Amino acid sequence: MNIGELKEYTRDIYHLSRISALLGWDQETCMPSRAIEERGDQIALIQGLIHDRLTHETVGSSLGRLADAPLSDLDRRFAAKLKRDYDRSTRLPKALVTGLAKAASSAQAAWARARENNDWSLFEPHLETIISLIIEKAEAIGYEGHVYDALIDEYEPGMTVETLEQLLVGQAPALSGLVKRIAEKPAPDDSFLQQPYDTGKQEAFSRFILKEFGFPLDRGRLDVTAHPFTTSLGADDVRITTRYLPGFFNSAIFGTIHEAGHGFYELGFGDDIRGTILAEGASLGMHESQSRTWENLIGRSRGFWERYYPKLQQLFPENLAGVGLESFYKAVNKVERSFIRVEADEVTYNLHIILRYMLEKSLVAGQIPVRDLPEAWNMLCTEYFGMTPTSFREGVLQDIHWSMGAVGYFPTYALGNLIASQLASVMEKSLGSMNELVKSGEFPRIHAWLHDNIHVHGAAATPGELITAISGKPLSVDPFMDYIGGKYTRLYSL
Amino acid sequence: MNIGELKEYTRDIYHLSRISALLGWDQETCMPSRAIEERGDQIALIQGLIHDRLTHETVGSSLGRLADAPLSDLDRRFAAKLKRDYDRSTRLPKALVTGLAKAASSAQAAWARARENNDWSLFEPHLETIISLIIEKAEAIGYEGHVYDALIDEYEPGMTVETLEQLLVGQAPALSGLVKRIAEKPAPDDSFLQQPYDTGKQEAFSRFILKEFGFPLDRGRLDVTAHPFTTSLGADDVRITTRYLPGFFNSAIFGTIHEAGHGFYELGFGDDIRGTILAEGASLGMHESQSRTWENLIGRSRGFWERYYPKLQQLFPENLAGVGLESFYKAVNKVERSFIRVEADEVTYNLHIILRYMLEKSLVAGQIPVRDLPEAWNMLCTEYFGMTPTSFREGVLQDIHWSMGAVGYFPTYALGNLIASQLASVMEKSLGSMNELVKSGEFPRIHAWLHDNIHVHGAAATPGELITAISGKPLSVDPFMDYIGGKYTRLYSL
């Protein structure tokens, strides 16, 4: 196949991945409970069709012939992306793929039981299997430096342990120190956030904010799920989800804003990559940078609540009548050492990730055996947070990722925070202070900047290339530490 | 492939057809408007995969070898069904299939415009194309008697013009006469059905009735669409839809009950055919018989309203406080000569179908040219109903079917009414009067009878075989005429 034929050939892969996304979305939002088994077969069938097309021998031979062909810049990007996908898929023996899927399926069930019963022993043998298969997977894919490089690369192309040590582990002492200094200050009152909030009004406020942002509901939807996510069912069909907790304000609104950030990315791919395998985010870290930009840099800014708190107070007088703007702003930015990652604030969040990164890296390098994982977890937790989990549930059993075989995924959450800050600092140079933009509702300008600089490129550039092109330097931890240091020094009068 | 391998091979076809159904269901219930074009590509891709698998040459050669193999009864049924699907698919040249799909796509758009503007000339050239392609299709498929036989067979296996003349055209004079006698009687008041009915309460009542029927919501859903339908996304995932009109009572509840009848059929296929190409209705007529049994024989019976009218009155006191049971029962069974099929009652309904059957049969036989269709429509309408449409909208342009290339489909609606009555008369012999069963809420017994006699077989038997096996004779018009004659003679004191 020549380049044109390859593009035509891979269009089916693009469509099948969206069809698979619909099967997944429907499963989480609509599907009747007893349909779960057959839905699994349906998804497996579509995934198999994608795999067969992607790994077809003519793809490999065509890519080989293309290596020396004169191609436009975009075609070269396309060929590089296809080669990456082809290589990652063909290097894994089918038995290993099936073995991992099967092991993950029972490990997930075991994890849910183990977590429910706070019984590590129920999960340990399953994680043993997963880790040994994951090591096999890394060896099959290949790597130059650390075995973990082969794993993180799946989610964050080009990322390595060498870089992560500097970006993640390097920031741990400073973050840990900041958390400690904050903990010495009086904690702001946030009890009014944990009260009954009418879920209908929560939804109304979430939809109002989406409208303010300009999220296009003729090209997407907002629905309810247990665990919010964003999924792309087509170039003009990007669906975000949230949940309305009856007793806690933060979850719905920040969840909605977070997913809207992912949604804008998926809706923003350029016309030249529409309907191709380049129509996806450059990496999970880059994707998370978009959700974090909207959730934290915009949604948790003072400007945002200066603009919208009066409306929120009107909507929930029973909860907020006596709460001033300053108290509310402090409450939604309360920093707290806690055991649970998904409830963590902006400051402690990356520490939770660093802990997981340290552990999973050591697991796949064979430096700690699975049986010692709970103890290793608790030690690191004590080191970073100054407190030790008293149950597996609030420790090693809290996250689903490892049971799914997703090793190398966690760092992308922290990278998202770093990327968001680094790119926002560039945006501010051209558009002015983010806080002022948000305060005056200049969401179209923010969105246009993100769109033109990031979204439009999809996966036609690597995250490293994008970051360097936009900010003039590789990803660094400084902009994030500057942002977090500045914001919380003011908030807590450090 | 041997029989076991063929069954395994066709499992993908089964799954792909359910995946296609999800794409369609989502399009009608959830999909954001601008996603329509890409959704079309997605459905076309899945349909193409089904077609490629079904028409693969090894299917043909394997079926050929099976002809003399010793097979179990069920395997023989499976092979016969696969051969039927294979033959129908392979006999159509790809150019004809594509041509029809393309012509139907523009004809549908033209039909919508024509109907909106009441302008036949906008649709006429498109219908010309459709009819000439449909004739080509019939010739490619082949037939022994009438050219129309090749078309009706797609929807109603084994049905022929010869039989339809007797079952449909034969009943026209008697039906027409009954309608005339009813029209001479005073019309019951049904103005209270055409009033504002709170749509939330309409939904509550619809869901209540589904629960009374035992429709399993862990294996299905009820959603809202513009044009209600039922679709099967898996053996344990059958979704029905309805609509809540704010100013008309009948639509939601009878729509829900009708679709529930279709839903029970799809949910009832036996374990031995689960996940195979036999897991579908025996024919569209047989399917419609199930929806009509629930909608008309159950939902429009006196027993049903004796049981539920008090509850309905409580729910809608503003509409029904002063309306007695007898008045309500008469109103939901009001017989009225009207131009529009989808609003027709039990008595006039089949006349609308007979009219369409006569016309489409003549069209494909070349006995009337497309340009004369409006006049032919109006003449038949005058003959059957004693009144002539004054616009194309309430005449020849009212239905979407022909624009979709669905010729041979209409008769299945009328056949559904005949089959429902014939099978119900057998059921009554073993379970007692339907009216009494319904009145005392014996829905599990009715459902079990339909399940054990009809649903469980899926497409493992032809409709003709099923009807003869259950009732001891082929389909006849008498049970339907007996039912309709008896019910409306009492209702209108004829």
Interface residues (C-beta under 8 A of the other chain):
Chain A: D12 H15 L16 R18 I19 L22 L23 D26 C30 M31 P32 S33 R34 A35 E37 E38 R39 D41 Q42 L45 I46 L49 P216 L217 D218 R219 G220 R221 L233 G234 A235 D236 D237 G275
Chain B: D12 H15 L16 R18 I19 L22 L23 D26 C30 M31 P32 S33 R34 A35 E37 E38 R39 D41 Q42 L45 I46 L49 P216 L217 D218 R219 G220 R221 L233 G234 A235 D236 D237 G275
